[in-house]
Structures are given as structure tokens and as C-alpha cells.
Amino acid sequence: MTFTIIMIISVIIVLGIAAAFGFAVNSGYNYKHTVDPHPDDEDNNSEHNAENEAQKS
């Protein structure tokens, strides 16, 4: 009887940890990551865009 109770509690704990892990991974993939532009890139951004447009033409 005691062994059965311990096994049931162990399985519940393992499933709870697996569910928490799955939730954390899923939340991480759903998070929208953003990167601030580098200050030097803001100055050269218009020049860079003009070069890209010239290469496409």
C-alpha cells in the first residue's frame, strides 16, 4: 500500500515538473525579442539603405 502511494506521488511530481518545463520553453519561444539599434548604425542607416536600393536596381 505504501509503495503504491509513493509511486503515484512520484509520477504526479514528475508530470508536474515536465509540465512546468514545457510551459517555460513555450513561453520562451513566444517572447518577442527586440534589439536596440547601435548608435553608430543610426547615423549610417540612410546611407546603407541607399546602397541596398542601388544594388537592387
The first five atom37 places (N, CA, C, CB, O) and aatype in JSON, in Angstrom:
{
  "aatype": [12, 16, 13, 16, 9, 9, 12, 9, 9, 15, 19, 9, 9, 19, 10, 7, 9, 0, 0, 0, 13, 7, 13, 0, 19, 2, 15, 7, 18, 2, 18, 11, 8, 16, 19, 3, 14, 8, 14, 3, 3, 6, 3, 2, 2, 15, 6, 8, 2, 0, 6, 2, 6, 0, 5, 11, 15],
  "atom_mask": [
    [1, 1, 1, 1, 1],
    [1, 1, 1, 1, 1],
    [1, 1, 1, 1, 1],
    [1, 1, 1, 1, 1],
    [1, 1, 1, 1, 1],
    [1, 1, 1, 1, 1],
    [1, 1, 1, 1, 1],
    [1, 1, 1, 1, 1],
    [1, 1, 1, 1, 1],
    [1, 1, 1, 1, 1],
    [1, 1, 1, 1, 1],
    [1, 1, 1, 1, 1],
    [1, 1, 1, 1, 1],
    [1, 1, 1, 1, 1],
    [1, 1, 1, 1, 1],
    [1, 1, 1, 0, 1],
    [1, 1, 1, 1, 1],
    [1, 1, 1, 1, 1],
    [1, 1, 1, 1, 1],
    [1, 1, 1, 1, 1],
    [1, 1, 1, 1, 1],
    [1, 1, 1, 0, 1],
    [1, 1, 1, 1, 1],
    [1, 1, 1, 1, 1],
    [1, 1, 1, 1, 1],
    [1, 1, 1, 1, 1],
    [1, 1, 1, 1, 1],
    [1, 1, 1, 0, 1],
    [1, 1, 1, 1, 1],
    [1, 1, 1, 1, 1],
    [1, 1, 1, 1, 1],
    [1, 1, 1, 1, 1],
    [1, 1, 1, 1, 1],
    [1, 1, 1, 1, 1],
    [1, 1, 1, 1, 1],
    [1, 1, 1, 1, 1],
    [1, 1, 1, 1, 1],
    [1, 1, 1, 1, 1],
    [1, 1, 1, 1, 1],
    [1, 1, 1, 1, 1],
    [1, 1, 1, 1, 1],
    [1, 1, 1, 1, 1],
    [1, 1, 1, 1, 1],
    [1, 1, 1, 1, 1],
    [1, 1, 1, 1, 1],
    [1, 1, 1, 1, 1],
    [1, 1, 1, 1, 1],
    [1, 1, 1, 1, 1],
    [1, 1, 1, 1, 1],
    [1, 1, 1, 1, 1],
    [1, 1, 1, 1, 1],
    [1, 1, 1, 1, 1],
    [1, 1, 1, 1, 1],
    [1, 1, 1, 1, 1],
    [1, 1, 1, 1, 1],
    [1, 1, 1, 1, 1],
    [1, 1, 1, 1, 1]
  ],
  "atom_positions": [
    [[0.83, -1.2, 0.0], [0.0, 0.0, 0.0], [0.87, 1.25, 0.0], [-0.94, 0.01, 1.22], [0.62, 2.18, -0.77]],
    [[1.88, 1.28, 0.86], [2.74, 2.46, 0.95], [3.53, 2.67, -0.34], [3.71, 2.33, 2.12], [3.72, 3.8, -0.79]],
    [[3.98, 1.55, -0.94], [4.74, 1.66, -2.19], [3.88, 2.27, -3.3], [5.26, 0.27, -2.63], [4.36, 3.1, -4.07]],
    [[2.63, 1.87, -3.38], [1.72, 2.39, -4.41], [1.5, 3.89, -4.23], [0.38, 1.66, -4.36], [1.5, 4.63, -5.22]],
    [[1.32, 4.33, -3.03], [1.12, 5.75, -2.75], [2.37, 6.55, -3.12], [0.77, 5.97, -1.26], [2.27, 7.63, -3.72]],
    [[3.53, 6.04, -2.78], [4.78, 6.73, -3.11], [4.97, 6.81, -4.62], [5.99, 6.02, -2.46], [5.39, 7.84, -5.14]],
    [[4.65, 5.73, -5.34], [4.78, 5.73, -6.8], [3.8, 6.72, -7.44], [4.53, 4.31, -7.35], [4.17, 7.42, -8.38]],
    [[2.59, 6.79, -6.96], [1.6, 7.73, -7.5], [2.06, 9.16, -7.27], [0.2, 7.5, -6.86], [1.98, 10.0, -8.17]],
    [[2.53, 9.46, -6.07], [3.02, 10.81, -5.77], [4.24, 11.13, -6.62], [3.37, 10.93, -4.26], [4.38, 12.26, -7.1]],
    [[5.13, 10.16, -6.83], [6.32, 10.38, -7.65], [5.95, 10.69, -9.09], [7.25, 9.16, -7.6], [6.52, 11.59, -9.71]],
    [[5.0, 9.95, -9.63], [4.55, 10.18, -11.01], [3.91, 11.56, -11.13], [3.55, 9.08, -11.46], [4.13, 12.26, -12.12]],
    [[3.12, 11.95, -10.16], [2.49, 13.28, -10.18], [3.55, 14.37, -10.14], [1.51, 13.44, -8.99], [3.44, 15.37, -10.85]],
    [[4.57, 14.19, -9.32], [5.65, 15.19, -9.25], [6.4, 15.28, -10.57], [6.64, 14.84, -8.11], [6.69, 16.37, -11.05]],
    [[6.71, 14.13, -11.17], [7.42, 14.11, -12.46], [6.58, 14.79, -13.54], [7.77, 12.66, -12.88], [7.11, 15.58, -14.32]],
    [[5.3, 14.49, -13.6], [4.43, 15.13, -14.59], [4.31, 16.64, -14.35], [3.04, 14.49, -14.56], [4.27, 17.42, -15.3]],
    [[4.26, 17.05, -13.09], [4.22, 18.48, -12.78], [5.48, 19.19, -13.22], [0.0, 0.0, 0.0], [5.4, 20.3, -13.76]],
    [[6.63, 18.59, -13.0], [7.9, 19.19, -13.43], [7.97, 19.25, -14.95], [9.1, 18.4, -12.86], [8.41, 20.25, -15.51]],
    [[7.53, 18.18, -15.62], [7.53, 18.17, -17.09], [6.6, 19.25, -17.63], [7.1, 16.78, -17.62], [6.93, 19.91, -18.62]],
    [[5.44, 19.43, -17.01], [4.5, 20.47, -17.45], [5.09, 21.86, -17.23], [3.17, 20.34, -16.71], [4.93, 22.74, -18.08]],
    [[5.77, 22.07, -16.11], [6.4, 23.37, -15.85], [7.51, 23.64, -16.86], [6.96, 23.42, -14.41], [7.66, 24.76, -17.34]],
    [[8.29, 22.61, -17.18], [9.35, 22.76, -18.18], [8.75, 23.11, -19.54], [10.18, 21.46, -18.27], [9.24, 24.01, -20.22]],
    [[7.7, 22.39, -19.94], [7.04, 22.68, -21.22], [6.48, 24.08, -21.27], [0.0, 0.0, 0.0], [6.57, 24.76, -22.29]],
    [[5.89, 24.53, -20.18], [5.35, 25.89, -20.13], [6.45, 26.93, -20.26], [4.57, 26.12, -18.81], [6.3, 27.92, -20.96]],
    [[7.59, 26.69, -19.57], [8.69, 27.65, -19.63], [9.3, 27.72, -21.03], [9.78, 27.27, -18.61], [9.61, 28.81, -21.52]],
    [[9.46, 26.59, -21.67], [10.01, 26.56, -23.03], [9.04, 27.24, -23.99], [10.29, 25.11, -23.49], [9.46, 28.04, -24.83]],
    [[7.77, 26.94, -23.87], [6.77, 27.55, -24.75], [6.72, 29.06, -24.55], [5.39, 26.94, -24.5], [6.6, 29.81, -25.52]],
    [[6.8, 29.52, -23.31], [6.8, 30.96, -23.04], [8.04, 31.63, -23.62], [6.72, 31.23, -21.52], [7.97, 32.75, -24.12]],
    [[9.16, 30.94, -23.57], [10.4, 31.49, -24.13], [10.31, 31.65, -25.63], [0.0, 0.0, 0.0], [10.78, 32.65, -26.17]],
    [[9.73, 30.68, -26.32], [9.59, 30.77, -27.78], [8.58, 31.83, -28.18], [9.19, 29.42, -28.37], [8.7, 32.42, -29.25]],
    [[7.58, 32.08, -27.35], [6.56, 33.08, -27.68], [7.01, 34.5, -27.37], [5.29, 32.78, -26.93], [6.36, 35.46, -27.81]],
    [[8.1, 34.67, -26.62], [8.56, 36.01, -26.24], [9.11, 36.75, -27.44], [9.63, 35.92, -25.14], [9.91, 36.19, -28.2]],
    [[8.7, 38.0, -27.63], [9.16, 38.82, -28.75], [10.45, 39.53, -28.32], [8.07, 39.85, -29.19], [10.42, 40.46, -27.52]],
    [[11.57, 39.07, -28.88], [12.85, 39.67, -28.56], [13.08, 40.9, -29.43], [14.0, 38.65, -28.74], [12.79, 40.89, -30.63]],
    [[13.6, 41.96, -28.84], [13.93, 43.17, -29.59], [15.36, 43.56, -29.29], [12.95, 44.33, -29.24], [15.88, 43.3, -28.21]],
    [[15.99, 44.18, -30.27], [17.36, 44.64, -30.12], [17.38, 46.12, -30.47], [18.35, 43.81, -31.03], [16.91, 46.52, -31.53]],
    [[17.94, 46.92, -29.57], [18.06, 48.34, -29.84], [19.13, 48.56, -30.9], [18.38, 49.12, -28.55], [20.15, 47.87, -30.9]],
    [[18.92, 49.52, -31.81], [19.95, 49.78, -32.82], [21.2, 50.38, -32.18], [19.41, 50.72, -33.91], [21.12, 51.12, -31.2]],
    [[22.32, 50.05, -32.75], [23.59, 50.6, -32.27], [23.63, 52.09, -32.63], [24.82, 49.83, -32.89], [23.23, 52.44, -33.74]],
    [[24.1, 52.96, -31.75], [24.09, 54.4, -32.04], [24.84, 54.76, -33.32], [24.71, 55.16, -30.88], [24.41, 55.67, -34.03]],
    [[25.92, 54.08, -33.63], [26.64, 54.38, -34.87], [25.85, 53.96, -36.09], [28.0, 53.69, -34.87], [25.97, 54.57, -37.15]],
    [[25.03, 52.93, -35.97], [24.24, 52.46, -37.1], [23.12, 53.43, -37.45], [23.66, 51.09, -36.8], [22.71, 53.49, -38.61]],
    [[22.62, 54.18, -36.48], [21.55, 55.14, -36.76], [22.05, 56.23, -37.71], [21.04, 55.77, -35.45], [21.29, 56.68, -38.58]],
    [[23.29, 56.65, -37.57], [23.83, 57.68, -38.43], [24.04, 57.17, -39.85], [25.14, 58.2, -37.87], [23.83, 57.91, -40.81]],
    [[24.45, 55.93, -39.99], [24.77, 55.37, -41.3], [23.61, 54.61, -41.92], [25.97, 54.46, -41.19], [23.75, 54.07, -43.01]],
    [[22.49, 54.56, -41.25], [21.38, 53.76, -41.72], [20.84, 54.26, -43.06], [20.27, 53.77, -40.69], [20.55, 53.45, -43.94]],
    [[20.71, 55.56, -43.25], [20.19, 56.08, -44.5], [21.17, 55.81, -45.64], [19.91, 57.59, -44.39], [20.74, 55.51, -46.76]],
    [[22.46, 55.9, -45.38], [23.45, 55.59, -46.4], [23.4, 54.11, -46.76], [24.86, 55.98, -45.92], [23.52, 53.75, -47.94]],
    [[23.24, 53.26, -45.77], [23.2, 51.82, -46.0], [21.96, 51.46, -46.83], [23.2, 51.05, -44.66], [22.05, 50.65, -47.75]],
    [[20.82, 52.07, -46.52], [19.59, 51.79, -47.27], [19.73, 52.26, -48.71], [18.39, 52.46, -46.6], [19.23, 51.6, -49.62]],
    [[20.39, 53.38, -48.93], [20.58, 53.88, -50.29], [21.47, 52.93, -51.08], [21.19, 55.29, -50.27], [21.21, 52.69, -52.26]],
    [[22.5, 52.37, -50.45], [23.37, 51.41, -51.14], [22.61, 50.14, -51.5], [24.58, 51.07, -50.26], [22.8, 49.58, -52.58]],
    [[21.74, 49.67, -50.59], [20.96, 48.47, -50.87], [19.99, 48.69, -52.02], [20.2, 48.03, -49.61], [19.81, 47.81, -52.86]],
    [[19.37, 49.85, -52.07], [18.44, 50.15, -53.15], [19.19, 50.24, -54.48], [17.69, 51.46, -52.88], [18.67, 49.79, -55.51]],
    [[20.39, 50.8, -54.48], [21.17, 50.91, -55.71], [21.58, 49.53, -56.21], [22.41, 51.79, -55.49], [21.63, 49.31, -57.42]],
    [[21.89, 48.6, -55.32], [22.28, 47.25, -55.72], [21.1, 46.46, -56.27], [22.89, 46.52, -54.53], [21.29, 45.61, -57.14]],
    [[19.92, 46.73, -55.79], [18.73, 46.01, -56.27], [18.36, 46.44, -57.68], [17.55, 46.25, -55.34], [17.81, 45.65, -58.44]],
    [[18.65, 47.67, -58.04], [18.23, 48.19, -59.35], [19.08, 47.65, -60.48], [18.29, 49.69, -59.37], [18.86, 47.99, -61.64]]
  ]
}
